[in-house]
């Protein structure tokens, strides 16, 4: 059945305008994004089919762009728009880190790194560089490792901090297993990095471990 034939307040776009984005299901949000369906499927049915095939929204959105292109009903144009929308959302979270007092809010920093790192298939070690007033300077992904661990080199971290003239840093890395509990190795490398950076007067404010739930914060646990 064509969406135009639905009752007006059941159509995704009209429902969004009347009740807000939170009122829409994942399939309805995808339908708004797609605009149209494909032969034999309206946009909502297309969204449902994609979600069912990949076990939900997270499974769909973690697909790389070159794989999304091959999904039935997407193609180059829709897949490209979807990848661009995801990157815009991630950059929006990064921009929020420039807001006053943003870095006093561990949840806001955690939200950014969770959006950026949670669905990576390998461990990625990232660093947020800050000035002496704790304002963001840059965010870099410094190391990528195997599925089990990333090799973090303190000398390289110190070099990047000096290159940015940073006064402080926040580390983050993901656990592809989805378990955010820090390992003994995570705690050890954090101490090594903290001590190395202290020699050049750079403070480590936090280290966040990203998994499926809330990020684990070393600062919140008193480990920094």
Buried (B, 14 or more C-beta within 10 A) or exposed (E): EEBEEBEEEEBBBBBBEEEEEEEBBBBBBBBBBBEEBBEEBBBBBBBBBBBEEBEEBEBBBBBEBEEBBEBEBBEEEBBBBBBEEBEEEEEEBBEBBEEEEBBEEBEBBBBBBBBBBBBBEEBBBBBBBBEEEBBBBEBBBBBBBEEEBBEBBBEEBBEBBEEBEBBBBBBBBBBBEEEBEBEEEBBEBBBEBBEBBEEEEBBBBBBBBBBEEBBBBBBBEEBB
